[in-house]
Amino acid sequence: MRILLAEDDPVTLESLSSCLVAEGFDVAAAPDGQCALEHWELARPDLLCLDIMMPKLDGYEVCRRVRAKDGAVPILFLSAKSEEIDVVVGLELGADDFLRKPFGTREFLARVRAALRRSSSDKGGVARAIFEMGELRVYPKELRAERDGNSFDLSPREVKILQLLHERLGEAVHRDELLDRCWGVDYFPESRTLDQHIANLRKRIEENAAEPRIIETVRGVGYRYRP
């Protein structure tokens, strides 16, 4: 999923971009409102994260122009402006959410995933993308999974890992293929990165992470899903 992030502070822009990329999102970074609007016209991303106080065009104006052509794409405002009227103006212009600065990366990612989930649900057709791994049901377009009545968030990269293992049912998927398919050829993570992601994922999706039944380790090769 592609996210357009518009923020005039270069440190914040770099920090939030890195945070999103680490979670597997494709990010387009814009340093001002005009650049953000031009990118949206060309690429039509899945989500817009807009700072309000930006040069050339502020976030309100970008939102207004986008909404004049697209009433569905989710828009999340990021702003130090926290007065009630600022929030009201943003929501009345058609924004889906308003995140006040300063905020933590966990809250930021949670708001991003929530906005994408709502957007996917509104579009319909989600059921075609659903797949199951034992008692785990995965909703890729909503970036979440369910097990035993509990629902929890997944990052795009975690969804990619599960999708690949599900596609290769019963086969041992080599570590290199997992890294290439789930991180991309332009990104070169350390070998330990994959193991850490798998360990964290198991804690949420496995009934017993110490004895995994969904993501098996195949020593010397990689990982496998074998129902």
C-alpha positions in Angstrom: 0.0 0.0 0.0 1.3 3.5 -0.9 1.1 6.4 1.5 1.6 10.0 0.7 3.2 11.8 3.6 3.3 15.6 3.4 5.3 17.4 6.1 7.4 20.6 5.9 9.7 19.7 8.8 12.5 17.5 7.3 13.3 15.7 10.5 9.7 14.7 11.1 9.3 13.8 7.4 12.3 11.5 7.5 11.4 10.0 10.9 7.8 9.1 9.9 8.8 8.0 6.4 11.4 5.6 7.9 8.7 4.3 10.4 6.3 3.5 7.6 8.9 1.9 5.3 10.0 -0.3 8.2 6.4 -1.6 8.4 6.4 -2.4 4.7 4.5 0.6 3.3 5.5 2.3 0.1 6.0 5.9 1.0 6.0 9.1 -1.1 7.4 12.1 0.9 6.3 15.6 0.1 7.9 18.7 1.7 5.0 21.1 0.9 1.4 21.1 -0.1 1.9 21.8 -3.8 4.2 18.8 -4.1 1.8 16.6 -2.2 -1.1 17.6 -4.5 0.9 17.0 -7.6 2.0 13.5 -6.4 -1.6 12.7 -5.5 -2.7 13.6 -9.0 -0.1 11.3 -10.5 0.0 8.3 -8.2 -3.4 8.2 -6.4 -2.0 6.7 -3.1 -4.1 4.6 -0.7 -3.8 7.1 2.1 -2.8 10.8 2.6 -1.1 12.0 5.8 -1.1 15.8 5.7 0.5 18.3 8.0 -1.6 21.5 8.2 0.9 24.3 8.3 2.9 23.8 5.1 4.3 26.2 2.5 2.7 26.8 -0.9 -0.5 25.0 0.0 -1.6 24.2 3.5 -3.0 20.8 4.5 -6.6 22.2 4.5 -6.3 23.3 1.0 -4.8 20.1 -0.2 -7.6 18.2 1.5 -10.2 20.5 -0.1 -8.8 19.9 -3.6 -8.5 16.2 -3.2 -12.0 15.9 -1.8 -13.3 17.8 -4.8 -12.2 14.9 -7.0 -12.1 11.9 -4.7 -14.4 11.4 -1.8 -13.1 8.0 -0.7 -9.3 8.1 -0.2 -8.6 8.3 3.5 -6.9 11.5 4.8 -5.2 11.8 8.1 -4.2 15.3 9.4 -1.0 15.6 11.5 -0.8 18.9 13.2 0.4 20.9 16.2 -2.8 22.9 15.9 -4.9 21.3 18.6 -7.8 23.8 19.2 -11.2 22.2 18.8 -12.0 24.5 15.8 -8.9 23.2 14.0 -10.1 19.7 14.4 -13.6 20.6 13.3 -12.4 22.4 10.2 -10.3 19.4 9.2 -13.1 16.9 9.7 -15.7 19.2 7.9 -13.3 19.4 4.9 -13.5 15.6 4.7 -10.5 14.3 6.7 -11.0 10.9 8.3 -8.8 11.5 11.4 -6.8 14.2 13.2 -3.6 13.3 15.1 -2.2 16.0 17.4 1.6 16.6 17.7 3.6 15.4 19.5 2.6 11.8 19.0 4.4 8.5 19.3 5.1 6.2 16.3 2.9 3.4 17.7 -0.1 5.7 17.8 0.7 7.0 14.3 0.9 3.5 12.9 -2.3 2.5 14.7 -4.1 5.5 13.1 -2.7 4.7 9.7 -3.9 1.1 9.9 -7.3 2.1 11.2 -7.8 4.5 8.3 -6.8 1.9 5.8 -9.1 -0.7 7.3 -12.0 1.6 7.2 -11.2 2.4 3.6 -11.0 -1.2 2.6 -14.3 -2.0 4.3 -16.0 0.8 2.6 -14.9 -0.3 -0.8 -16.3 -3.8 -0.3 -14.9 -7.0 -1.9 -12.6 -7.7 1.0 -13.8 -11.3 1.4 -12.1 -12.3 -1.9 -8.7 -11.5 -0.3 -9.3 -13.4 3.0 -7.3 -16.6 3.6 -7.0 -19.0 6.5 -4.1 -20.8 8.1 -5.5 -23.3 10.5 -7.6 -21.3 13.0 -6.1 -18.0 11.9 -8.1 -15.9 9.4 -6.2 -13.2 7.6 -7.7 -10.1 6.1 -4.9 -8.6 3.9 -6.7 -5.5 2.7 -7.7 -4.6 6.3 -4.2 -5.3 7.7 -5.5 -7.6 10.4 -6.1 -11.2 11.4 -8.5 -13.0 13.7 -8.1 -16.0 16.0 -10.3 -17.4 18.7 -12.5 -14.3 18.5 -9.6 -11.9 18.9 -8.6 -9.4 16.3 -5.2 -7.9 15.9 -3.3 -5.6 13.6 -0.7 -6.7 11.0 1.8 -4.7 9.2 1.9 -4.9 5.3 5.2 -6.8 5.7 3.6 -9.4 8.1 0.8 -9.9 5.6 3.3 -10.5 2.9 5.1 -13.1 5.0 1.8 -15.0 5.7 0.6 -14.7 2.1 3.9 -16.2 0.8 3.8 -19.1 3.3 0.2 -19.7 2.5 0.8 -19.7 -1.3 3.6 -22.2 -0.8 1.5 -24.6 1.4 3.7 -27.4 2.8 6.9 -26.1 1.1 9.9 -24.8 2.9 10.4 -21.2 1.8 14.0 -20.2 1.7 15.1 -17.2 3.8 16.4 -15.4 0.8 13.1 -15.7 -1.0 11.2 -14.4 2.1 13.6 -11.4 2.3 13.3 -10.7 -1.5 9.6 -11.0 -1.6 8.7 -9.3 1.7 11.4 -6.6 1.9 12.1 -6.0 -1.7 15.2 -6.2 -3.9 16.2 -2.6 -3.1 16.2 -3.2 0.7 18.9 -5.3 2.3 18.0 -6.2 5.8 20.3 -8.2 8.1 19.6 -11.9 8.3 18.5 -11.5 11.9 15.8 -9.1 10.8 13.6 -11.9 9.4 14.0 -14.0 12.5 12.9 -11.1 14.7 9.9 -10.4 12.5 8.9 -14.1 12.6 9.3 -14.2 16.4 7.2 -11.1 17.0 4.5 -12.4 14.6 4.4 -15.8 16.3 3.7 -14.2 19.6 0.4 -12.9 18.2 -0.8 -15.6 15.8 0.3 -18.8 17.4 -1.6 -20.5 20.2 1.8 -21.3 21.7 4.7 -19.3 20.3 7.2 -21.8 21.8 5.7 -24.6 19.7 4.6 -22.9 16.5 2.1 -24.7 14.2 1.5 -21.9 11.7 5.0 -20.8 11.0 7.4 -23.7 11.3 11.2 -23.3 11.3 13.0 -25.4 8.7 16.5 -25.5 9.9 19.1 -24.4 7.4 16.5 -23.3 4.9 13.8 -20.9 6.2 10.1 -21.3 7.2 7.1 -23.3 6.2 3.3 -23.4 6.8 2.1 -26.9 7.0 -1.5 -27.4 8.2 
